[in-house]
Amino acid sequence: MSKVGRRPIKLNDVKIQIDGQEIKYTGKCASGTHLIPDVLEIKYENNEVSLVPRKITRESKCFWGLHRALLANKIEGAQKPFEKQVQIVGLGYKAIPKGSIVEFSLGYSHKIDFDLPKGVTLEVDKVGQLLTLKSTDKELLGQTCGQLRFLRPVEPYKGTGIRLTTDVVIRKTGKTKAG
């Protein structure tokens, strides 16, 4: 039994329409569709959606929790966009938004232009070191944050680089003089 799959998904303000194995959802921020595999069955009652396996097999158990989580994320994103904060740490490191392109100064000999994917919005603070990314698609938001972190990974001695505000950076001690 899947612990995640058993939990029903509360819809709140999101309207859904079930068409066979396809769920169409519409909220105030986004709308879209999600296709459920044939091994799962969709049940709608009391403003809640739940997924139930038609027959309990290894395949149905694998898909049960996965598709419940994916559908719950899409419905939650349709109500209110997801938000992540990315922090740039370092002297002279900053981000400058220019439409859908963000220009980064990260201590390299050149500036880096980063194209924001469609569906992701960016807000930058006055200093240019705290970025707030918002999107209705949780997977796209996480992937974009990962690509930003890849531009300048956190350095373990000084702690400079790009990181999420929730990341814990383990600092290393430098060389010591023996004597």
N, C-alpha and C positions, 0 to 999 in steps of 0.2 A: 504494500500500500504506500502511496506517495503522500507524505505529510503536507507538502506544498499543494499538490493536486486536489486534495480533499476540501481545501478552504474555498468558499464561494467568493466571487468578485462582486463587490458592491458597486452599483452604477451611479448613484447620486444623481447628477444632472445630465448624464450622458444617455442619449437615445440609441438603442440598438435595433437591428433588423436581422433576423436569422433566415438565411436562404440556403438550406441544405447544410453543407459543411462550412459555409462562409458566414462570417459575422461582420456586418457593416455597422460602424459606430460613428456617432456625430456628437461632438461636444462644443463648448464655446471657444476652444483654442484650436482644435484640429478634428479631422474626420479621416476615415480610411477603412480598410478591410483587413481581416485576418482569416486565413484559411486553416481549418482544423483538420488533422489527418483522419482517415476513415476509421481508425481503431478507437476513436473517442466520440462520445455523444454529447451534444449540447443541451443543457436544461436551463430554462428561464422561468423563475418564479419569485414573487415578492421583491421585485426590483433588484434581483441578484442573478448572476449567471454562474453556473457551475459546469465543470467538465467531468464526465464519467466514462470510464472505459466500457466498451461493449462487452468485451471478454477479457479477463485478466490474463495477460501474457507478458513475457519479458518486454516485447516491443511496446505494448500499450503502457506499461509502467514507465518506460523511458520517455515517452512522449507526453504523458499525463502532466507531470510537474512542469516540464519545459513550456508547453503551450499554455498552461494556466498562468505562468509567470510572464510570458511574452504578451498575452492578452491583457493581463492586469496592468502591465506597464503602458500599453497603448491606450487603455481606457483612462488611466491616471494622467497621462500626458494630454489627453483630449480635454480634461478638466482644468489642469493647471500645468504650465511648462516646468520641466525639470531645470535645475540650476546648479552649476558647479563653479567654484572660484579657483582660479589659477594664480599663483603668486610667482613673481619674478624677483629673485634675490641676487644682488650684485651691484657694484658701483658702476653707474652708467648704463646698466641694463634697463631697457624699456620697450614698450610697445606703442605704436602710433597707428590708430585705425584710419584707413583711407577707403571708405565705402565698404565693399565686400573683401578688401585686401587689408591685411595687417602687416605693417613694417616693423620688424624686430631689430633692435640693436643689442647684441648679446656678447660683445667682447671679441667678435671675430673681425677680420680685416674688411668685411663687407656686411651690408645690411641684408636681412632675410625677408622676403615677401612671402606671406602665407595667405592662401585663398581660403576663406571661410566657406564651408559647404552650404548649400541652400537648405534653409530650415534652422540654421544656428545663428543666433544674434549675439553680439558682443558689446559689453560696456567696459570702458577703461576708466580708472580713477585719474585724478589730476596728475599724479606723479608718473603714471604709466606702468606701475608695477603690480597692480591688482586687477586682474581681468575677471569679469563675471560673464560666463557663457550660459545661454538659455536656449532650450529646444524642447519641442513636444515629443521628440524621439530620443528615448534614453540611450539606446545603443549608439546612435550617431553622435550624441553629446559625449559619451565616454570615449569613443574612437577619436573625436576631435581633440579632446583633452590629452589623450595619449600621444597624438601627433605633435601637439605643442610641447609636451614634456621631452620628446625626442630631439627637438631643436637644440636644447642645451641641458643635458642630464645634470642632476645635482652632483656637485663635486664633494667628496666626503670630508675633506680637510677644512675648507672654509665654509661650506654649505651653500655656495653660490650655484645658481641655475634656475630652472623652471620646475615648479612642483605644485601639486594641489594643496590647498590650505589644510586638508585632512591628512596629508602625508606626514609620516614621522621620519626624520632624517637622523641616522646614526652617524655621529661625528667621530672621526678618528683622531688620535693624538699625533702630533708631529714628531720629528726626531728630537731626542734629548741629548744633551752633552754628557758624555761619560767622564767622570774624572773626579 
